[in-house]
């Protein structure tokens, strides 16, 4: 490695006769404009409109040149005068803007003297013209400062910027912009002119904030000292440091001192920047010329001041020898103690060793057993109401509900009760102290109100296009890029900053806001914001801190918080990228991914599934009349968040299930148990939705409200109030959990399929697990059409195929299921078939039950000699919900009233064909059955009656006997035991469909409560 050049190796800069470096025309014009602008801000001296015109012209022209001309940009970037003038201008502008926007500077740190949003609105509208002009100029100046850092040698202007302390002005400008734009201005009470003025000034502040973030990103790019300076400034918030750390024994004050000592040890500038600064001090500042001396209050001043004038404690970077970190407890000098250690912060390193994934080195924490999961589910069902009534846990519950140290997962050595309670990785999610119930504020748990940290409010201010620089800053500070050089002490500084990010409250708050930002703006996987955030999560994963981040993002009220849901989505995106180029099974990357998956599945087993199953159990209790709907302790919003989190977990398992290497872990952990539990809970708690929802006829509604004695019909009064409007959404106890079944069946089908390179039989281990947990019954229940889970029937057929393939136990179960009813005699079957043929010939119309459609479908039989009518184009027929429907001719015809309205079953006349023997042509009938509906949102409403597993099995057995009687000896033979599992599966699916039709026909009120008019149906 080549040594760093010294100042003596550099060529001297050209100078004028007076010893000063000659200034270019761009430097002269630009510095002159900034001199006048500073005078305008300070009103010393006051300048007129003509002078201000030239100020605007010179600044605008300089901005254009820094955009277009590389030579001008490089020349200005190496000008110490330019950086000092930029600092002086912003130093004068910040107090002036603050006073004109949100009150005096003294009121910012004193809540009692702070102005209200109304007073701030008055200030802004009063000073609108001057604020607009000054903000527009400051935005251009910040643009110029940003452009000056985009040069071939960026370390030179980066060092000059730090020497002039322009970075400190940058921080102050960000604070001002956040303070102005985060205020809750009430624009509704303003007149139109004032509202427009307020809106324009707010947008200018946002634009200035965006430019500040872009300049900050350029300033820290590939510069570890600047990264550490910026990172420590935004993370070590004084207010946050005073609060107790709930997730680990971390001392932020000690860490801050250690980081400052590291900064001082690494304060050496690059040689070219040092030469420029020394030359400026000798030829300009020492002679009293403008803009004056560089600030000397930072540990950087020794770079340009004469040797010996200030204390210099920077390490000698010319030495490339590696050092071994040594921590000397008996060293009284704190700086020397940190210098011997060599790394950034021993406090951060110690915290990370305690808080990282406990399985980082070895497999210390095992997977909780299925027996533990069963007990946990029962406890959640018993304590559901109490769990939402109190968002805290007692100490006994905290220990009992520990995520890792629970039944089936023994506590690792060294993690006693003290560690479980006070912190460390084994502390349970519910580690809130015991508090009074009336003190609980749900709003506080969602991060509302004042938040700590310089950047935490930014995601609440900017939109996705504006905020990209913030994500790039975080990524630049923490992402561990391949091939990154280590420090002399062997330290990866990117990983150290990542650990600081999560160790400090400001960092955790910023991470939470970044994650929620994706959910609020509904960003897709293809967006830049989503990709940048995925890289941030990747950096956290490299430090084995996703388990800790997961715990810190918890909200006691929720099963899974919105931030946790987004984190899961990002992890899933990360794993999906692995599937395209999977790491080798023996690699470090693969083992790191497996350990993360291990932790997340523990969460899935010990918390997510038990609590979701408890909610489904409560829905079943209400559905069966055992509980009152008012006992439901959650609302639809809570259910929606739970469903979103559960869906993301299932999406993650789907991704993991694609690779044989990771799929084997799910099989080993017996993931099929949780999937079966969810299927059972959904079957018991959620009523199936039909494809076509019954809608009361409008004529019937008119008859109910239109009476001859009521002359005030349609008007509100005390005696006859208007009916309340329909609810915007279903109540929580009727929450449908739409789409969950499809994901579960997809995962089960993947687990059941044979290993790679084989076509059969199915996976015997998963087959045994499903049968052991009585999952076959749950799979059969999914054969019934459910509009909440479209295509579930198609997916369950795949599951049943692989379940029976090579499994004697599964085949025997299904054969016993079909053969339990006695087979009818051949004579009875022939009589039934002859009677059905006579009825088909005599009846001009008949009724059919179609799975997924409530009521009966009336069909008219077309005789063989009757010509077929022309068939309409299916693409031109649409239902009110934009679904493509078959050519059904809806009618109000009913028993006894062929042409008028009726209150009978929902009917439709469908023309079908019969052959010469009078048998119904099944192919023509199939054309009139509704096809599967794709990519449509689920519709909620009253569906068929409950199909409990026992009822469905009883219906299947009864229908098996009826079908055998109707088909004669051939039918009896088909209903008997089979040798081929495919034929048996086909019979079971057919019988399940018949069970669904039977359930619809037996629904209470099916014969008299459903009517539809023609336009409602089509």
ABEGO torsion letter per residue (X at the ends): XBBBBBAAABBBBBBBAAGBBBBBAAAAAAAAAAAAAAAAAAGOBBBBAAAAAAAAAAAAAAAAAAAABAAAAAAAAABAAAAAAAAAAAAAAAAAAAAAAAEBAAAAABAAABBBAAAAAAAAAAAAAAAAAAAAAAAAAAAAAAAAABBABAAAAAAAAAAAGAAAAAAAAAAAAAAAAABBBBAAABBAAAAAAAAAAAAAAAAAAAAAAAAAAAAABGBAAAAAAAAAAAABBAAAAABBBAAEBBBAAAAAAAAAAAAAAAABBBAAAAAAAAAAAAAAAAAGBOAEBBBAABAAAAAABBBGABBBABBBAABABBBBBBBBAABABAAAAAAAAGBABAAAAAAAAAABBAAAABBABBBBBAAAAAAAAAAAAAAAAAAAABABBBAAAAAAABAABBBGBBBBBGBBAAAAAAEEAABBABABBBBBAAABBAAAAAGBEBBBEAAAAAAAABBAAAAAAAAAAAAAAABBBBGBBBBAAGBBAAAAAAAAAAABAAAAAAAAAAAAAAAAAGBBAABAAAAAAAAAAAAAAAAGAAAAAAAAABBAABABBAAAAAAAAAAAAAAAAAAABBBBAABAAAAAAAAAAAAAAAAAAAAAAAAAAAAAAAAAAAAAGABBAAABABBAAAAAAAAAAAAAAAAAAAAAAABAAAAAAAAAAGAAAAAAAAAAAAAAABBBBBABBBBBBAAAAAAAABBAABAABGBBBAABBBBBBBBABBBAAABAGBGAAAAAAAAAAAAABBBBGBAOBBBAAAAAAAAAAGAAAAAAAAABBBAABBGAAAAAAAAAAAAABGBAAAAAAAAAAAAABBBBBAAAAAAAAAAAAAAAAABABBBBBBBGBBEBBBBBBBBAABBBBBBBBAAABBBAAGBBBBBBBBBABBBGBAABBBABBBBBBBBBBBBAAGBBBAAAAAAABBBBBBGBBBBBEBBBBBBBAAAAAAAAAAAAAAAAAAAEAAAAAAABBBABAAAAAAAAAAAAAAAAAAAAAABBGAAAABBBBAAAAX
